[in-house]
């Protein structure tokens, strides 16, 4: 009747500070029976070996092929430039 249990999430450090940290905090307030384990890393993750439920990554299209379910959550027009 109410979500409960542990959810293991991973995402790059920049996203934790920019968006994900706040979203996870609000989610945990709304669903107090869910324990969110948030791992911040930039290294490649094997979601099966590392027992990760949700992996949020920043990448450029196209998404790589595989057996995992992938969704584009957002697109950003940001660019890195130098002169």
C-alpha positions as CSV (number, residue, x, y, z in Angstrom):
1,X,0.0,0.0,0.0
2,X,3.0,2.3,0.6
3,X,6.4,2.2,-1.1
4,X,9.1,0.8,1.2
5,X,12.5,-0.8,1.1
6,X,15.9,0.2,-0.2
7,X,16.7,1.8,-3.5
8,X,20.4,2.0,-4.6
9,X,21.0,5.0,-6.9
10,X,24.3,6.2,-8.5
11,X,25.0,9.4,-10.3
12,X,28.0,11.8,-11.1
13,X,29.1,14.1,-8.3
14,X,28.1,17.2,-10.3
15,X,24.5,16.1,-10.5
16,X,24.2,15.3,-6.8
17,X,25.0,19.0,-6.0
18,X,23.0,20.4,-9.0
19,X,19.8,18.5,-8.9
20,X,19.7,14.9,-7.6
21,X,20.5,15.6,-4.0
22,X,17.5,17.8,-3.5
23,X,15.2,15.4,-5.4
24,X,16.3,12.5,-3.3
25,X,15.7,14.5,-0.1
26,X,12.2,15.4,-1.2
27,X,11.5,11.8,-2.2
28,X,12.6,10.5,1.2
29,X,10.4,13.1,2.9
30,X,7.4,11.9,0.9
31,X,8.1,8.2,1.3
32,X,9.7,7.7,4.7
33,X,9.7,3.9,4.5
34,X,12.0,4.0,1.5
35,X,15.7,4.1,2.2
36,X,17.7,5.7,-0.6
37,X,21.4,4.8,-0.8
38,X,23.0,7.4,-3.1
39,X,26.4,6.7,-4.4
40,X,28.2,9.6,-6.2
41,X,30.8,8.5,-8.7
42,X,32.0,9.3,-12.1
43,X,33.5,5.9,-12.8
44,X,31.7,3.5,-15.1
45,X,29.1,1.4,-13.2
46,X,28.1,-2.2,-13.8
47,X,24.6,-2.0,-12.4
48,X,24.3,-5.8,-12.1
49,X,27.6,-6.4,-10.3
50,X,27.3,-3.3,-8.1
51,X,23.6,-4.1,-7.3
52,X,22.4,-0.7,-8.4
53,X,18.7,-0.1,-9.0
54,X,18.9,3.3,-10.7
55,X,22.0,4.7,-12.5
56,X,21.8,8.3,-13.7
57,X,24.5,9.3,-16.2
58,X,25.4,12.2,-18.4
59,X,26.2,11.1,-21.9
60,X,25.9,12.2,-25.5
61,X,23.5,10.4,-27.9
62,X,23.1,7.9,-29.2
63,X,22.6,5.7,-26.1
64,X,24.7,2.6,-26.1
65,X,22.9,-0.7,-26.9
66,X,22.3,-3.2,-24.2
67,X,19.8,-5.2,-22.2
68,X,19.1,-2.5,-19.6
69,X,16.2,-0.1,-19.8
70,X,17.4,3.4,-20.7
71,X,15.5,6.7,-20.7
72,X,16.5,10.3,-21.5
73,X,15.5,12.3,-18.4
74,X,16.6,15.7,-19.7
75,X,18.6,17.4,-22.4
76,X,21.0,20.3,-21.8
77,X,22.3,22.9,-24.3
78,X,25.4,23.5,-22.1
79,X,28.7,23.6,-23.9
80,X,32.3,23.8,-22.7
81,X,34.2,26.4,-24.6
82,X,37.6,28.0,-24.5
83,X,39.4,30.8,-26.3
